[in-house]
Amino acid sequence: MGLAPERPKIRLALALTLRTGNRQAILRLRGGTEGQMATKMIKSLLERGLTYEEVAERLSARPRQVQRWTEEGKLGFVRLPQGRRILESQLREFIEANRVEAEAR
């Protein structure tokens, strides 16, 4: 998911939300596909973003391995002014996708 969508209304709502931290900026959009897309994007941006180091600590891995997973497309991320961040929901999806069930004996 990029931070600069091509649709001007979504770009405006994102800019207002990121600048003010106020979820009400989305109210500038009224329904329709653009409103739904912007709502989804803003909700994900307001979610906690984790650094490579934080994800590595949670998974008992090295930060470089976490970076490789993002580069290979195995682990999603968002680009923010502070750098790449992995959303908690993306981390949960990654863990679920890589879960291996124990075999019954």
N, C-alpha and C positions, 0 to 999 in steps of 0.2 A: 504494500500500500504506500503510495507516494504522498508527500505533503503538499504538492502543488497541483491539484487536479485542474483539468482544462476548463471546467465549467466555472464561470465567474462568480455565480451565486455561492457555490460551495467554497471557493477560494476566499470570498469575503467572510463567510460564516466562520471558517477556520481561523482566519486572521483575527477576527474580533474575539473569538474564544481564547486563542492562545495569548493574545495581548492582555485581555482583562481577566482571564481565568474564570469567566462567567458563562455558565452553561446556557444562559438565556439568549445568547447571541444566535442560537439556532432558530429562535422564534422568528427571525427575519425571513426564514424560508417557510413557505406554506405548502405542505403536502407534496405530492408528486414524487417522482424518482429522485430529483435533486435533494429534496428534503430528507428522504430516507437515507440516501447515500451520505449526506453531511452528518446526519444524526449518528450513524454507525461510525463514521470516521472520528467524530468528536468524542464519542464515548470511549473509543479505543485510545485516543490521545490523552484522555483524562485518567486512564488506567495507569498504574504504576509501571514505569519502564525500568528494567534491570540492566546493569552493565554486564560485560562479559565476565568480570571478576565475581559479581554476585551470583550469576548463573553457575559459573564454575564451582563456586563454594557449595551451592545447593546440590549439585550433581556429583560432587567429589571428582571433578575433572580439572584440567588446566584451562586457563583463559584462551590460550591459543587453539585448543580443541573446539571450544565454543565458537570461536571466530570461524574456524574451518566449517563447522556445521552450517553457519549462516551463509558462508560463501558457496557451499554446495547446494543450498536451498533446502536443507533438511530441517532447519530451525528458522522460523520467520523473525523479522525484526522491522523496526521503523527507523527512519533517519530523522533525527532531531538536531537542532543547533548544537547540542552538547555532544553529538556523536550518535552512533547506532545504539539502540536500546531494544531489548527483548521484552515484550509485554508478558505479564504473568499468564494471560490466556494462551499466548503462543507457546510458552514453556509447558503449560499443562497439556496442550495438544501434542507437543513433541514427546513428552513422557508417555502419554497414552499410545501414540503411534509406535513406540519402541518397547512397549510392555511385552514381556514374554511370560506366559503362564507356566507354572510348574507342572511337570508331568506326574500323573498318578502312578503309584507303584503297585 
